Amino acid sequence: MRAVLQRVLNASVTINNVQVSSINRGLCVLLGIATDDTEDDLEYIIKKILNVRVFEDETGKKMWARNVKDMGLEILCVSQFTLYGDVTKGKKPDFHCSMKAEFSKEMYTNFISRMKQEYFEDRIKDGVFGAMMNVSLVNEGPVTLELDSRKFIYTEKKVSSSKSKNKDIKEIITSNKTV
């Protein structure tokens, strides 16, 4: 599960020129659900969104001191299957890693419900699942983070090749999840 988290002064979702949701200062979260995501991925992302410290302290001088809950701010959540778009081959994005809508809708609905349970129901807003939406926001900072429930550590590995004896490549090693 992937989330793009943005600290915002305000954000809104509009469909067919009608505003369906909006927030003042807080977080705008774009959420992508992968084909193999589970409840564990859901738990991880929810905890990260609610607890990541992207706001200043009470004095406004110390950055990265408080989370959205500490501040009592709002969160606008928007489903976005394109976060799993793959453009490594060709020119057209491949969305095979995105969970199909008939399954991801249930997981997204569960995500919104759980966010409301873990925080304040009236401070969690969302768009319309599966709709073509216009998302407007004023990014404060700018502060934008990418969260992924499947963490990876990148390590250097030396590989011989005909062109270079010590060609560097990246080896991806899946690590244990921690919150």
N, C-alpha and C positions, 0 to 999 in steps of 0.2 A: 504494500500500500504506500502510495506516495502522496505527500502534501506539500504544496508551495504555500508558505506562510508569509504574509506581508503585514508589517505594522502600518496602520493607516490612520489618517485624520478623519476620513469618512469613506464609505464604499456603498455601492448600490447595484441592484440587478434590475434590468429593464427588459421586458419582452413585448414586442410589437408596440413600442413607444409608451408602454405602461410600466411604471415602477412597481415591482412586486415585493421588493425588500430593500432595506437600507439600514446602515448603522452609522453612528458617529465614531469617535476615536475607539480603536481596538485592533482586531486582527481580521484580515480577509484570508480565507483558507480555500485553496483550490485542491480538491481531493480526487485522486485517481485510484481505481481499484483494479488489481491484477487478477488474472485467471486463477491463480492458486492462493489468493489471500484467504485468511482464516480469522477466527475470533481473536487469536493472539495478535495478529497484525492490527486489528481494530483497536484492541486494548493499548498497544504500544503507541499508535498514532494519537489516540485521544489523550493519553497521559502526557505525551510530548507537547501537543498543542496547548494544553491547559497549564503546563508547568514550565515551559521554556521561558527564560528571563530575557525579554527584549525591551523592557521599559526601564526608565531611570528611577532612582530612589526619590524619596519625598522632597529632597532639596533640589532635585533636578540636576545635580552635579555628577552623580555616580551612575554611569550607564551600565546596562545588563544586570540590574539589581532586582527587578520585580517582574512577575508574570501577569498575565491578563486577569487572573483571579485576584491577585493582590490589589490590582488597580480597580477591579469591579467594572471592567469595560466589556464591550460587545464583541461578538464574533459572527462574521458573515461567512457561511460555508457554501461552496459551489461545487457541484460534481463536474469532473472534467476528465473524461476517458482519454483525451489526447496526451495526458501526462505519460502514458505508456506507448506513445507513438515512436516507432523505430525508423530512422531514415539512413541507416548504414548502407543499405543497398538501394540503388536507383534514386529516383526523384520524388516518388510518391510515398507518404508515410504508411507504415504497416502497423495495424492496431491489433495484431493477433495476441499480444500479451495483455490487452485490456479485457476485463471480464465482460461478457455479453450483458446487454441491458436487462434482460429478464432476470438475471441472477444478481447483478450489481445493484439494481434498484432496492432489493431487500436489504443488502448490506449497507447501502447508503442511508436508507431509512433507519436502520439500526444504529448507524453512526450518529445521526441527528438525535435520536432518542437518548442514546447514551451520553452525548454531550450535554443535553438538557438535564439529565439525572446527575451528572458529575458537577455541573455548574448551576447557573440560574436559568430556568427555562425561558424567561423573557429576554435574556441577553444572547440567545442563540438564534440566529436568523439563517435562512437559506434561500436558494433560488428554486427553480422548478426542474426536477430531475429529467434529463433527456431533452429539454427544450433548447432552442437556439436563443441564447441570452447575450445581452450586452452588459458586461461588468465594468463599472466605472469606479475608480478609486483615486485617492490622493495618498501615495506612499510616503510615510513619514520617515525621514532619514536620508536616503532610502534604506530600509531594513527589509530584506527578503531572505528567507531561509528555505532550503529544500530538505524535507524530512522523508526518510525511507525506512519502512519497517524491516527491510532486509539490508542490514548493514554490510558494508564491504570494506576490507582493508586492501590497499593497493601496495604491492611490494615489487621491487625490482628483481628481475631474473635474467641472467646472462644466457644467451642462446647463440650457437654458432650458425652461420649461414654462409653461402657462397660469396656474398657481397661483403660481409663483415664478420670477423671472428667474435666480436663482443657486442652484438646488436642488443640493445635494451628493449625489453618488452614488459608489459604490465601483466602480472598474474593476479587474478582476483581470488581472494580467499574469503569465504563467508565466515564471519565471526559470531560469537554469541551475542544475543540482544541484551542490552541493559538500558534502563530508563534513568 
